Amino acid sequence: MRDSPISAENAKAGTLHWQAQFTRFDDPRTLVACPLIRQLRSSRVEGYVSKTSVARGEALDLFVSLNPAGRFRLDVYRMGWYGGTGGRHVGSFGPFAAEPQPMPPETVERLRECRWAKAATLTIPAEWPSGVYLGKLTRDEPFGAQSYVVFVVKERRPCELLCMASDLTWQAYNKWPGTSSLYDDGTPELWYQGTDVRVSFDRPYAKYCQVLDAPLSGGSGEFLLWEHPLCFWLEQQGYDVTYCSNLDLELDPGLLAGAKALLSVGHDEYWSYAMYENVLRARDAGLSVAFLGGNSLYHRVEFHASSATGAPCRAFARERRFDDEDRLMGVKSFGPGYGDWVVTNAKHWLYAGTGLADGERIPAIVGWEYHGAPAALEGLEVVADGRLWAAGSDATADDPSAPLRHQAVIYPGPKGNWVFNAGTIWWSEGLAAPPGHIPARWNLAGTFGPMPEVQRITKNVLDRMIADGRR
């Protein structure tokens, strides 16, 4: 393990108790418009926080609804490696009293913004390092129902890696309390996705509604699905990593100045154009960027202040598709497609120590959404190139009606830095399988779990970014 502040943090005792044991979901309806999707809330205990990210010493307000009324406890965990347990308990708070909070009306924009009573305020202790934190809410009664709130503690300091939570995408797909998202209203008649539709961070996260059944997603967004495996592996390796929210690229882009590389992880679909331009400028100033995900920078958003609190960027709407995402990513962003990582350019330093040859495959790592169509950028090299299976049909890229092709690329930046794009949401699945993690599934077998080739490629890329960037 490397010698870093994260190594010291992960030497502390971890626990498996960060996992919710008594989940309760009370809306079992299967949405008619998309029968593969089940969106569930947990009204016995559910909550949200006032900020997606917070610095040490800052206050974070907690809004909780209990139905029926009662008391709840808050246990906070920092997520990481911790000897393979996946999290460390950093504090217990409460019990606090709470009662059923009002259901906000749905506006003509399909927006629901909660105006719940504040249940507690948490001031972030000075000793809590940057990381993704889960707050486990537990009703204070025998076998009390549990759910989560999730937030990032950020830290402005020099570091090797800045890992970004894809929380805009978590919220775009969030259907709390059970119907409307940026995509639909839960009926087959209405599927409007235009700029008048908005979603808000002033509400809980319902159970995840795509690809797999994940009870631990109640309140935690998509973090445990696509991002925790990467954080788990990064901290096992001892990389000096700090964390931020998607919103920090808009509201606090100075965080980019201290890092050698920015990591975009998992399903990082939603960005504002200001976020995009801030990262382009940082790349040109020497920041390396690793896109360890798929379907990234697919939709541009426009932000709105909260009508409940006035806080900036608490609601957003889909503005339009990105049409120049490949200027940064090196490839275009696409929707569903499944298949193998097919090696090309096996002599590239990225493949050092993998033993892979041209044409060999890393199976089942590409999905459920991907990247391809390399851009004409100076020095760009294609390092993987393979045909994909088209989701929801028997078509393959051999069929002209479904010419799906995954391509992974790498190109040099102007200051010795690098941009790498793995081009698959499931890349983190090949790195680690932390406790509580459910492997990716669709209507096929799914991923094969951690693979040494994926681990070695990722290590080669990150080590080179750290060595070459911002000397």
Secondary structure, 3 states (H helix, E strand, C coil): CCCCHHHHHHCCCCCCCCCCCCECCCCCCECCCCCCCECCCCCCEEEEECCCEEECCCEEEEEEEECCCEEEEEEEEEECCHHHCCEEEEEEEEEEEECCCCCCCCCCCCCCCCCCCEEEEEECCCCCCCEEEEEEEEECCCCCCEEEEEEEEECCCCEEEEEEECHHHHHHHCCCCCCCCCCCCCCCCCCCCCCCCEEECCCCCCCCCCCCCCHHHCCCCCHHHHHHHHHHHHHHHCCCEEEEECCHHHHCHHHHHHEEEEEEEEECCEECHHHHHHHHHHHHCCCEEEEEEECCCCEEEEEECCCCCCCCCCEEEEEEECCCCHHHHCCEEEEECEEEEEECCCCCHHHCCCCCCCCCEEEEEECCEEEECCCCCCCCEEEEEEECECCCCCCECCCCCCCCEEEEEEEECCCCCEEEECCEHHHHHHCCCCCCCCCCCCCCCCCCCCCHHHHHHHHHHHHHHHHHCCC
